Amino acid sequence: MIGPRYRKDLYRGAAEHYERFRLGYPPILFDDLRARSGVGARSQVLDLACGTGQITFALAGHVREVVAVDQEPEMVELGERKAQRLGVANTRWLAAAAEEVELDGAFDLVAVGNAFHRLDREAVARRLVPHLGPRGGIALLWGGDPWGEGRDWQQVLRDTLDRWRDATGTRDRVPEGWREAIERDPHEQVLRRAGLAYDGKFEFTVPGTWSIDSLVGLVYSTSFLNPTALGSHAEAFEADLRARLQACRPDGVFAQTLSFAYELARRAG
């Protein structure tokens, strides 16, 4: 089943904000993922749609090598510079689309963080399976954002973003109906059709706190209202968002329970 198609330049100009303001997945999630997937010091890992390497850097110290792939060259360049600066030598960085990247060798784990919905899921899952080692798996990681419901400041945030997406004509940057497409054809079914055994979805919650600066920075890291998308409207947008958030929380503290999860599917046998 072919889902909505996404543009390939959605994060142009957003790499620095992505690196600074995207929340990392909690250590408890990676501890659990490593234990369930069986990856260890001799393992080869593929971080697909890697962004600036949130998964790559979390796993690099526990495995033999991580190959990090993203179709946005700015993301890859930033991640590679960070690896060099930190002396993380067991990473390779490739600028390529998940549907087209040339894969070599067998991977013990393929990880996709907050991105599987933007890929041609069917094609990507099927082309990955032959590159999985014995009992190799695909892990889809999710979470760490403030877009959920339940708190007044979250409603203010959503309303402000919606208004500016309309004002700047950027709604079409994210295809209409993508959530409904996932509901009709969940990731689990896509992975099963590719011939994988589905282990399950594993969820974690941790307390979190945002500031006005970090919320603005997070928005600038998104596909729909990053600096490139906002263009000349960026200054007015930021002033409006800051004012509305300040009015909602004069102390500038925005607390929530952050939700994270991963889905794991592996080669049978």
C-alpha positions in Angstrom: 0.0 0.0 0.0 1.6 3.3 -1.1 1.2 6.1 1.4 1.5 9.9 1.2 4.7 11.2 -0.5 6.9 13.7 1.3 9.2 16.3 -0.1 12.9 15.5 0.1 14.0 19.0 1.3 11.7 19.3 4.3 14.6 20.0 6.8 16.7 22.3 4.7 18.1 24.9 7.1 17.0 23.1 10.2 20.1 21.0 11.1 21.5 23.2 13.8 18.1 23.6 15.5 17.6 19.8 15.1 20.8 19.1 16.9 20.3 21.6 19.7 16.6 21.2 20.5 15.5 17.7 19.5 15.2 15.6 22.7 17.3 12.4 22.8 15.6 9.1 23.5 16.0 8.1 27.1 18.8 5.7 28.2 16.2 3.3 29.5 14.8 2.9 26.0 18.2 2.1 24.5 19.0 -0.3 27.4 15.8 -2.2 26.6 16.3 -2.1 22.9 19.9 -3.5 23.1 18.7 -6.3 25.5 15.7 -7.3 23.3 17.6 -7.0 19.9 20.7 -8.7 21.2 23.1 -6.1 19.7 26.5 -5.8 21.3 30.1 -5.1 20.8 30.4 -7.0 17.5 27.1 -5.7 16.0 26.7 -3.6 12.8 23.9 -1.1 13.0 22.2 1.1 10.4 20.6 4.3 11.5 18.2 5.2 8.7 16.9 8.7 8.3 19.4 9.5 11.0 18.9 13.3 11.3 22.0 14.6 13.2 22.6 11.2 14.8 20.5 11.0 18.0 20.4 7.2 17.6 23.9 6.9 16.1 25.6 8.5 19.1 23.5 6.6 21.6 24.5 3.2 20.2 28.0 3.9 18.9 29.7 3.2 22.2 28.0 -0.3 22.4 28.5 -1.7 18.9 31.2 -2.3 16.3 29.9 0.3 13.8 26.9 2.5 13.0 26.2 3.5 9.5 24.2 6.7 9.5 22.1 7.7 6.5 19.9 10.7 5.8 18.7 12.3 2.6 19.3 15.8 4.0 23.1 16.6 3.4 23.1 19.3 6.1 22.1 16.7 8.7 24.7 14.3 7.6 27.4 16.9 7.5 26.6 18.1 11.0 26.6 14.6 12.4 29.9 13.7 10.8 31.5 16.9 12.2 30.2 16.0 15.6 31.6 12.5 15.4 35.0 13.9 14.4 34.9 16.5 17.2 33.9 13.8 19.8 36.3 11.2 18.5 33.6 8.7 17.7 35.5 6.8 15.0 33.1 3.8 14.5 30.5 5.7 12.5 30.0 6.2 8.7 27.8 8.9 7.3 26.0 8.8 4.0 23.7 11.4 2.3 21.1 9.3 0.5 17.4 8.5 0.5 16.3 5.4 2.5 14.7 4.1 -0.7 17.9 4.4 -2.7 20.9 4.1 -0.5 23.4 1.4 -1.5 23.6 -1.0 1.4 26.6 -3.3 1.9 27.0 -6.2 4.4 24.5 -7.5 7.0 23.1 -5.4 9.8 22.2 -6.7 13.2 19.8 -3.8 13.7 18.3 -1.1 11.6 16.9 1.8 13.6 14.6 4.5 12.3 13.8 7.4 14.6 10.6 9.4 14.2 10.8 9.0 10.5 9.3 5.7 9.2 6.0 7.5 8.3 7.9 9.8 5.9 9.5 6.9 4.0 8.0 4.6 1.3 7.4 2.1 4.1 6.7 -0.9 2.0 9.7 -0.4 -0.3 12.1 0.4 2.5 11.0 -2.6 4.7 11.3 -5.0 1.8 14.7 -3.8 0.7 16.1 -3.9 4.2 15.2 -7.6 5.0 17.9 -9.1 2.7 20.5 -6.9 4.5 19.6 -8.2 8.0 21.8 -10.7 9.7 20.5 -13.8 11.4 17.9 -12.6 13.9 18.6 -9.1 12.7 15.8 -6.6 13.3 14.2 -3.3 12.5 13.4 -0.9 15.3 11.1 2.1 14.8 11.7 4.7 17.5 9.1 7.4 18.4 8.4 10.2 20.9 9.9 13.2 22.7 7.7 16.0 21.5 5.3 18.5 23.1 2.5 18.2 20.5 0.2 16.0 22.6 -3.0 17.1 24.3 -3.9 17.7 27.9 -2.3 20.9 29.0 -3.3 24.5 28.3 0.1 25.5 27.0 0.1 22.6 24.5 -3.2 23.9 23.1 -1.7 27.4 22.8 1.3 25.9 21.0 -0.8 23.9 18.6 -3.2 26.8 17.9 -0.3 29.2 17.2 1.5 26.7 14.9 -1.8 26.1 13.0 -2.4 29.8 12.5 1.1 30.4 11.2 1.0 27.4 8.9 -2.1 28.9 7.4 -0.6 32.4 7.2 2.6 31.2 5.5 0.9 28.7 3.2 3.1 25.8 4.5 0.4 23.2 5.3 1.2 21.4 2.1 4.7 20.6 3.3 3.3 17.7 5.2 0.8 15.6 3.1 -2.8 15.6 4.1 -4.1 12.4 5.6 -0.8 10.9 6.6 -2.0 10.0 10.1 -5.1 8.3 8.6 -2.9 6.3 6.2 -0.9 5.0 9.2 -4.1 4.1 11.1 -5.4 2.2 8.0 -2.1 0.3 7.5 -0.1 0.3 10.8 3.7 -0.1 10.8 3.2 -3.6 12.3 1.4 -4.8 9.2 4.0 -3.2 6.9 6.8 -5.0 8.8 4.9 -8.3 8.8 4.3 -8.1 5.0 8.0 -7.7 4.6 8.4 -11.1 6.2 9.5 -10.1 9.7 8.2 -11.4 13.0 6.8 -8.6 15.1 8.1 -8.6 18.7 5.9 -5.7 19.9 5.8 -2.1 20.9 7.6 -1.1 24.1 6.8 2.2 25.8 8.6 4.5 28.3 7.7 7.7 30.0 10.0 10.3 31.6 9.3 13.7 33.2 10.3 16.6 31.0 10.4 20.4 31.1 10.5 22.9 28.2 11.4 26.6 28.2 10.2 29.2 25.7 13.6 29.1 24.1 13.6 25.3 23.7 10.0 25.3 22.3 10.9 27.9 19.7 14.0 26.0 18.9 12.1 22.7 18.6 9.6 24.3 16.2 12.5 25.6 14.1 13.7 21.9 13.9 10.5 20.7 12.3 9.6 20.0 8.7 6.7 22.4 8.7 7.8 25.6 10.3 11.6 25.7 10.2 13.5 28.9 9.2 13.4 27.9 5.5 9.7 27.3 5.5 9.0 30.5 7.4 11.2 32.7 5.3 10.6 36.4 5.9 7.9 35.5 8.4 10.3 34.0 10.9 10.7 37.1 13.1 7.0 37.8 13.4 6.2 34.2 14.0 8.8 33.9 16.8 7.6 37.1 18.5 4.0 35.9 18.4 4.8 32.4 19.7 7.0 33.8 22.5 4.3 36.2 23.6 1.6 33.6 23.7 3.7 31.1 25.6 4.7 33.8 28.1 1.1 34.8 28.6 0.2 31.1 29.2 3.1 30.4 31.6 4.6 33.6 33.1 7.3 31.6 34.8 8.4 30.1 31.5 8.3 26.5 32.7 6.4 24.0 30.6 6.2 20.6 32.2 4.9 17.4 30.7 5.3 13.6 30.9 7.3 12.7 27.8 6.3 9.6 26.0 8.8 7.4 24.0 8.4 4.0 22.3 9.9 1.6 19.9 8.5 -1.1 17.7 10.7 -4.1 17.0 10.4 -6.7 14.3 13.1 -9.4 13.5 13.9 -12.1 11.0 12.3 -15.3 12.1 14.2 -18.4 13.0 
